[in-house]
């Protein structure tokens, strides 16, 4: 197969340039028309490898210098001859170029990985921002929905208030019409005869006077009722106090009776004891009977006071009833 036939055509000419004045020194690659296409040494090596042209192999091209080294050279020179003849030198060169290319590829790979890591982090950041943007969009949609609901709620509330106010206005208008009709009837009645107006005015004055008299009477009756209720309340308080003292006296009387019973029982049990003890107990018995008599008198007095209070209360109640009936 031709090497880059679209560039060089059917023929490739390699021209070696040696400059004496310090100009260009190297190789030129010419196409089939003799036009220069490249000065790159790598281009030349690539062409030689593609066409399997071994210029440096002494087996293919044995010049005078290489023959001299092969025949009379040192072992090192013969070893180099062997490397060239067996293409080990070319393989070593290809291996070195491959290792160099591999190193460049690794560096490029590391750079690409680093750039990819930066890109991945950037993509992750962009994803987070996108998710936040989506959340923000959702929140904006919710806010818009809430604003719409709020607007509708306000509209419904205002509409309800408007309907309520409209109903109130209609009711007031009906009342106003009724009042206007009533006012018209009143004006018509007021525009009647003079005698009717005088009679109505007199009747109103009489009612006002009667109302004033009834108000004065009511005040007097209220004052009388207050005077009547004052002693009744005092009697009620006195009655409560008497009932309380009666209860206390009854308890004391019951207690004295119990003690008297105990003394009598003790005297009966100890009837045959010493005379001094009998005299002492007799004296205690007499004392208890005296106290019992006094308590009976107090109870009788309390009963009499209670009876008087009850009669006074009944009297007050009858007066109160009469005052209420009169009122």
SEVEX-874124 format. One record per residue (C-alpha): residue number from 0; x, z, y. Coordinates in Angstrom, 2 decimals. Layout:
<atoms>
NUM	X	Z	Y
...
</atoms>
This chain:
<atoms>
0	0.00	0.00	0.00
1	1.21	-0.77	3.51
2	2.14	2.07	5.80
3	-0.22	2.15	8.75
4	-0.92	-1.53	8.60
5	-3.38	-1.25	11.47
6	-0.45	-0.17	13.69
7	2.57	-2.07	12.41
8	1.02	-5.01	10.56
9	2.66	-6.60	7.54
10	6.25	-5.87	8.56
11	8.06	-2.84	9.93
12	11.47	-3.12	11.55
13	13.70	-0.05	11.93
14	16.23	-0.35	14.71
15	19.14	2.09	15.10
16	20.19	2.57	18.72
17	23.61	3.94	19.67
18	24.21	4.26	23.39
19	27.65	4.45	24.89
20	26.48	5.55	28.31
21	24.48	8.60	27.17
22	21.09	6.90	26.96
23	18.69	6.92	24.03
24	20.24	7.52	20.62
25	17.96	7.27	17.62
26	15.59	5.05	15.72
27	12.91	2.65	16.88
28	10.02	1.45	14.75
29	8.92	-2.12	15.55
30	5.85	-3.94	14.28
31	5.71	-7.45	12.88
32	5.80	-8.90	16.40
33	8.90	-6.91	17.38
34	7.00	-4.56	19.62
35	8.21	-0.96	19.71
36	5.60	1.46	18.32
37	7.45	4.73	17.80
38	10.70	6.61	18.30
39	9.71	9.70	16.31
40	12.08	10.62	13.48
41	9.18	12.21	11.60
42	7.34	8.88	11.71
43	10.37	7.26	10.11
44	10.65	9.94	7.39
45	6.94	9.69	6.70
46	7.28	5.92	6.27
47	10.26	6.28	3.90
48	8.38	8.85	1.80
49	5.26	6.67	1.69
50	7.24	3.59	0.59
51	9.64	5.64	-1.59
52	12.72	4.24	0.16
53	15.70	6.55	-0.52
54	18.23	5.54	2.12
55	20.41	8.59	1.58
56	20.41	8.26	-2.22
57	23.82	6.96	-3.29
58	22.27	5.56	-6.45
59	20.17	3.20	-4.35
60	22.73	2.48	-1.60
61	26.37	3.32	-2.42
62	28.48	2.79	0.62
63	32.27	3.06	0.80
64	32.27	6.62	2.08
65	29.96	7.88	-0.67
66	31.99	6.03	-3.35
67	35.16	7.63	-2.08
68	33.57	11.09	-2.23
69	32.29	10.40	-5.73
70	35.69	9.27	-7.02
71	38.14	11.42	-5.11
72	36.04	14.11	-3.54
73	36.02	17.82	-4.08
74	33.53	19.52	-6.40
75	31.44	20.46	-3.41
76	31.27	16.83	-2.34
77	30.38	15.75	-5.85
78	27.64	18.39	-5.94
79	26.22	17.01	-2.70
80	26.43	13.51	-4.28
81	24.50	14.88	-7.25
82	21.86	16.41	-4.98
83	21.37	13.09	-3.20
84	21.33	11.06	-6.41
85	18.81	13.35	-8.11
86	16.73	13.63	-4.89
87	17.06	17.39	-5.00
88	18.23	17.30	-1.41
89	15.11	15.39	-0.39
90	12.95	17.76	-2.41
91	14.70	20.71	-0.75
92	14.11	19.12	2.64
93	10.47	18.50	1.77
94	10.20	22.06	0.52
95	11.71	23.39	3.77
96	9.38	21.22	5.81
97	6.47	22.36	3.66
98	7.49	26.03	4.06
99	7.79	25.51	7.81
100	4.43	23.78	7.89
101	2.99	26.55	5.76
102	4.34	29.14	8.18
103	2.80	27.23	11.07
104	-0.45	27.01	9.16
105	-0.35	30.76	8.49
106	0.26	31.46	12.15
107	-2.57	29.12	13.01
108	-4.70	30.83	10.37
109	-3.92	34.28	11.83
110	-4.76	33.00	15.30
111	-7.99	31.50	13.99
112	-8.82	34.78	12.18
113	-8.14	36.73	15.37
114	-10.21	34.32	17.36
115	-12.89	34.55	14.67
116	-12.82	38.38	14.84
117	-13.19	38.17	18.60
118	-15.96	35.65	18.09
119	-17.62	37.85	15.46
120	-17.51	40.85	17.79
121	-18.86	38.68	20.56
122	-21.59	37.40	18.25
123	-22.45	41.00	17.28
124	-22.59	41.97	20.95
125	-24.73	38.93	21.65
126	-27.01	39.87	18.73
127	-27.38	43.43	20.11
128	-28.08	42.05	23.57
129	-30.57	39.60	22.07
130	-32.31	42.41	20.17
131	-32.39	44.51	23.35
132	-33.75	41.49	25.18
133	-36.43	41.10	22.48
134	-37.30	44.80	22.79
135	-37.39	44.44	26.56
136	-39.64	41.42	26.18
137	-41.93	43.42	23.87
138	-42.00	46.27	26.39
139	-42.78	43.82	29.18
140	-45.61	42.38	27.07
141	-46.93	45.89	26.39
142	-46.65	46.75	30.10
143	-48.54	43.59	30.98
144	-51.18	44.40	28.36
145	-51.50	47.97	29.68
146	-51.77	46.67	33.24
147	-54.54	44.32	32.15
148	-56.35	47.14	30.32
149	-55.89	49.39	33.38
150	-57.28	46.68	35.65
151	-60.29	46.19	33.36
152	-60.82	49.97	33.15
153	-60.79	50.22	36.96
154	-63.19	47.29	37.14
155	-65.59	48.92	34.66
156	-65.38	52.24	36.53
157	-65.97	50.59	39.91
158	-68.79	48.53	38.41
159	-70.41	51.67	36.97
160	-70.09	53.45	40.32
161	-71.52	50.37	42.06
162	-74.49	50.31	39.71
163	-75.00	54.06	40.17
164	-74.80	53.72	43.97
165	-77.17	50.75	43.83
166	-79.65	52.81	41.81
167	-79.29	55.70	44.29
168	-79.83	53.34	47.21
169	-82.94	51.94	45.56
170	-84.23	55.47	44.90
171	-83.51	56.46	48.50
172	-85.23	53.33	49.73
173	-88.31	54.23	47.65
174	-88.21	57.78	49.04
175	-87.78	56.39	52.55
176	-90.78	54.11	52.08
177	-92.84	57.06	50.78
178	-91.74	59.22	53.72
179	-92.52	56.43	56.16
180	-95.97	56.09	54.61
181	-96.44	59.85	54.80
182	-95.23	59.80	58.41
183	-97.70	57.01	59.17
184	-100.56	58.98	57.65
185	-99.45	62.09	59.53
186	-99.31	60.18	62.80
187	-102.74	58.74	62.11
188	-104.04	62.24	61.39
189	-102.28	63.56	64.50
190	-103.89	60.87	66.58
191	-107.37	62.18	65.68
192	-109.74	64.10	67.95
193	-108.56	66.88	70.25
194	-110.87	69.41	68.63
195	-109.31	68.85	65.24
196	-105.80	69.30	66.70
197	-106.83	72.49	68.49
198	-108.46	73.82	65.36
199	-105.37	73.04	63.28
200	-103.10	74.62	65.90
201	-105.23	77.76	65.98
202	-105.25	77.89	62.20
203	-101.47	77.58	62.15
204	-101.13	80.39	64.71
205	-103.44	82.63	62.71
206	-101.42	81.93	59.57
207	-98.18	82.69	61.43
208	-99.59	85.98	62.78
209	-100.88	86.93	59.35
210	-97.50	86.07	57.84
211	-95.80	88.32	60.41
212	-98.17	91.19	59.64
213	-97.59	90.77	55.92
214	-93.82	90.75	56.50
215	-94.03	94.01	58.49
216	-96.24	95.51	55.82
217	-93.80	94.43	53.17
218	-90.91	96.11	55.02
219	-92.92	99.35	55.35
220	-93.89	99.31	51.68
221	-90.27	98.68	50.70
222	-89.18	101.68	52.80
223	-91.91	103.84	51.22
224	-90.88	102.64	47.79
225	-87.28	103.58	48.53
226	-88.38	107.06	49.69
227	-90.49	107.50	46.56
228	-87.73	106.32	44.24
229	-85.11	108.64	45.79
230	-86.62	111.95	44.48
231	-87.45	110.21	41.19
232	-83.83	109.34	40.69
233	-82.82	112.87	41.65
234	-85.35	114.24	39.13
235	-84.02	111.93	36.49
236	-80.48	113.15	37.10
237	-81.68	116.78	37.09
238	-83.65	116.15	33.89
239	-80.56	114.69	32.23
240	-78.55	117.74	33.28
241	-81.24	120.13	31.96
242	-81.40	118.26	28.67
243	-77.64	118.47	28.37
244	-77.67	122.26	29.06
245	-80.55	122.67	26.61
246	-78.54	120.98	23.89
247	-75.55	123.20	24.66
248	-77.77	126.33	24.59
249	-79.35	125.30	21.30
250	-75.93	124.83	19.79
251	-74.82	128.26	21.06
252	-78.08	129.86	19.76
253	-77.57	128.29	16.36
254	-74.02	129.55	16.32
255	-75.12	133.12	17.26
256	-77.82	133.05	14.62
257	-75.26	132.03	12.06
258	-72.95	134.86	13.12
259	-75.90	137.31	13.04
260	-76.79	136.18	9.56
261	-73.22	136.67	8.44
262	-73.16	140.21	9.94
263	-76.41	141.19	8.26
264	-75.18	139.88	4.94
265	-71.95	141.79	5.36
266	-73.85	145.00	6.25
267	-76.02	144.65	3.19
268	-72.98	144.12	1.02
269	-71.14	147.06	2.48
270	-74.10	149.48	2.80
271	-72.29	152.27	0.93
272	-69.05	152.10	2.87
273	-67.71	154.55	5.41
274	-69.95	155.67	8.31
275	-67.50	154.51	10.98
276	-67.57	151.01	9.67
277	-71.37	151.12	9.48
278	-71.56	152.34	13.06
279	-69.17	149.61	14.20
280	-71.19	146.95	12.43
281	-74.42	148.38	13.76
282	-72.98	148.18	17.24
283	-71.94	144.57	16.63
284	-75.42	143.83	15.31
285	-77.02	145.28	18.41
286	-74.66	143.32	20.60
287	-75.49	140.11	18.76
288	-79.23	140.80	19.03
289	-78.79	141.44	22.77
290	-76.91	138.13	23.16
291	-79.58	136.41	21.09
292	-82.30	137.78	23.38
293	-80.41	136.56	26.43
294	-80.03	133.16	24.88
295	-83.75	133.06	24.12
296	-84.49	133.88	27.73
297	-82.15	131.09	28.85
298	-83.86	128.68	26.49
299	-87.25	129.69	27.81
300	-86.03	129.20	31.38
301	-84.63	125.78	30.49
302	-87.89	124.84	28.80
303	-89.80	125.86	31.92
304	-87.38	123.82	34.11
305	-87.76	120.91	31.75
306	-91.53	121.17	31.94
307	-91.41	121.29	35.75
308	-89.12	118.29	35.85
309	-91.43	116.39	33.51
310	-94.44	117.12	35.70
311	-92.51	116.10	38.82
312	-91.42	112.93	37.07
313	-95.00	112.13	36.07
314	-96.12	112.78	39.64
315	-93.40	110.51	41.00
316	-94.24	107.81	38.50
317	-97.93	107.94	39.47
318	-96.97	107.62	43.17
319	-94.63	104.76	42.30
320	-97.38	102.99	40.36
321	-99.80	103.43	43.22
322	-97.22	102.07	45.68
323	-96.59	99.05	43.46
324	-100.30	98.37	43.15
325	-100.71	98.64	46.89
326	-97.75	96.29	47.40
</atoms>
